[in-house]
Amino acid sequence: MATRSGRGWRQLAVWLHVTTSVGWMAQALAIFVLLTTSLTTPSRDAAVSATAMAQVLDGRLLAPLANASAFTGFMLAAATPWGFFRHRWVLVKFTITLVQLYLGIFVLGDALAGAATAAVAGRDGPALPLAVGSALMAGAVAFQAWVSVAKPWATTRWMPKDRRRVSHDTAPRWVFVATVAAVAADLGVAALLGHPAPLVSLTVLGTWLVLRRRRGTPAGPPPTGATPTGGGPVGVAVSAAAGGRPG
């Protein structure tokens, strides 16, 4: 049975996941608006300023918030019985998150630099596909938020039959404490150095996955009325807001 302090840290991790996910979506929408402005404004100076601001937002805010949202979600999935491959809704969110991170790091980030250069030269460059991509990213995060609340799909074939009703968390308190501390550290490094790589979060996640693998997952009957949370971006805020205890 988790202690009250343990539940508090778990809830803090959930709310950190929700908050950074909302920030991720808001920054994607802001970049979409800025790129649309760059494409439609008759003023070259305004186009250059809008594209440059979109590039700053991407590196300084969107990337760190996206990493924080993703890795808090990964940790919540790894630290609760939802798991990565036990429930289809978590698996869908996990897949979408990986696609978003890949596109953001290897496609959108570099393309924004090209769009800024093109704007200075008086050309549109890749601003149009970037605007579409930013809108799709914001929409994908919103879709994941709905999936977190609705949980529309059943368990997968990898979910052990004797654990399909388990709803209590299986991670010790230090996992949730480390989750919050790791995200705070990565956000601090990103703010100070402009480097959004989730190095601390990745270390904590890898450590817990190895330790969980070694110790195994304890079985047991689920407590009555517990409500777990976890998965990719945007954890289940509704249950927490209503007073439920995220698992």
N, C-alpha and C positions, 0 to 999 in steps of 0.2 A: 504494500500500500504506500503510495507516494505521500511524502510529508507535505504540509501546507507550503513550506518554503520551496519544495521541489515543484509543486503545482504552479507557484508564482513565477518561477524561472521559466517553466514551460510555456506559461501564458505570455510572458514577456517575449520569448522567442517567436511565438505565433504573431503577436502584434507587430514585432519588428519586421516579420515577413510580409504582413499585410501592408504596413506603412511604406516599405521600400517598393513593394509591387505597385501601389498607387502612384508613387513617385516615378517609377519606370514608365507607367502608362502616360502620366502627365507630361513627362519630358519628350516622349515620342510624339505626342500631340503638338507640343510646342514647336518641335523641329518641323513637323508637317506644316504648321501655319507659317513658319519663317521661310521655308522653301517655296511654299505657294506664293507668299508675298514676293519673293525674289523673282519668281517666274512671271508674275502679273503686273508688277509695278513698272511704270514708265521711266522711273528715275534709276539711272545706273548706280548712283551712290547708295540709294536705298537697297538695291539688289545686292550690292557688295556687302553692305552692313548686315542684311538679313542672313545671307549665306555664312558670313564669318561668325555671326552669333550662333547659328545652328551648329557650326563646327565646334565652338566653345562648349555649348550645352552637351554635345555628344561626348566630348572627352572629359569634361569636368563633372557632369551630373548624371547623364543617362547611363554611361558605362558603369560607374561605381554603383548606382542604384540597381541596375540590372543584375550585376554580380551579387549584390547583397540579397536581392529578392530570390535569385536562383539558388544560392547556397544556403540560405535559411530554409528554403523549401526542400532542398536535398537533405539537409540535416534532420528536418522534421520527419521526412519519409524514412530516413535510416534509423531514427530514434524512436519511432512509434510502429505499431503493428500494421499500419497501412502498407509500408514497404514500397519498393519501386516496381515490383512485378506481381504483386498480389491482387491489386485492384486495377481494373481497366482505366478508371478515371485518372488514377495517379500515373499510370503508364503513359496515357495520352498527354498529360501535362508535362511529364518528364521529357517526352520526345519533342514537344513543341518548344520547350525551354532550350534544349540543346540546339535546335534549328535556329532559334532566335539569337542565341549567343554566338553561334558560328557565323551567321549572316552579319551580325553587328560588328564582330571583331575583324572578319576577313573581307567583308564586302562594303557595308555601309560606311564604316570609318574611313577607309581609303577613298571611297567615292566622294565623301564630303570634302576632302582636301582637293580633289579634282574639280568639284563644283565651285569651291571658293576661288580657285585659280581661273576658272572659266568666267566667273562673274566679273573679276577684275579686268579680263580681256574683252568684256562685253558680250560674251556668249552664254547660252543656257547650260551647256555641258550636261552632266548627269543629274541635274536638279529635279527633273520630272520623275524619273524612276526612283530617285531618293525620296521624293515626297510621297509617292505611292507606297514605297517600302516602309516609311515611317508610319503611315496611316494603318497599314496592315499589321505592323508590330503592336501599335496601340490596341487595335481590334483583337489581336491574338491574346494580349494580356487580359482584356475584358472578358473574352471567351473563357479563359482559364479561371477567372474569378467566378463565373457562372458554374463551371464544372465543379469547383471546390464546394460550392453551396449545394448544388443539385445532386452531385455524385450519381450521374445517370446510368452508369454501367456496372455490371456485376463483377464478381471476383474472376481472376484468371485461373487457368489450369495449374499454375505454379503455387496457388494458395493451398496449403495443407487443409484437408477437410476438417481435421480436428481443431483447427484454429480459425475457422472462418467467422466465428462470432466473438473472437477476442477483441476487446476494445480498450484495454488498459495499456499504458505505455510500458515499455520494457527497458528503457534507458535510465541509468542513474542520473542524479541531479547535475553532476559535473558536466554531463554532455550538453545540457541546455545552457548552463552557465558559460561553457566554452563556446557555444554557438553565438551567444550574444556578444561575448568578448571578442571573438574572431571577426565578426562583422564590423564591430566598432573600430577595431584595429585597422582593418582593410579600408574602411571609409576614411579614417584619419590619415592613412598613408596616401590615399588618392587625393585628399584635399591638400596635403602639404607638398607632395611631390608630383602630383598630376599623373600618377601611375595607377590605373584602376584594376590591376591584376589581383584576384582574390587569393593571395598566397597563404595567408593565415587560415582563411576559411577552408581552403583545399586541404591544408595540413590537418586541421581538426576533423574534417569529414573522412579523410583517408585513415586517420588514427582510429576513429570510432568504428569504421567498417571492418578494420583488421581485428580490433578487440572483440567486436560482436561476433565475428566469424569464429574466433577462437573459443569464446565462452559458450556459444550456441544461444538459441532463443528459448527461454523457459516456457513451458506450457502451463496451462491452468485455466480454470473457469473464469469468464469475464465478470467484473463487478457490475452490479445493476446500475443502469442510468449513465454510464460513462460515455463520453462523446469524444472520439479521437480526431485529430487534425493532422495535416501534413501534406506532402507532395510538392509539386512545382510551384510557380509563382502564385501568390494570393491564397493563403491558407483560409480555413473556414472562420471568418470573422464573426459570422452571425451567431454561432453557438457561444463564442466567447463573450460577445456583446450581450447576449441574453442570459449570461451567467453560467453557461455550460463550461465544462472543464475540458479543454483540448487534451487529447491523448498524446 
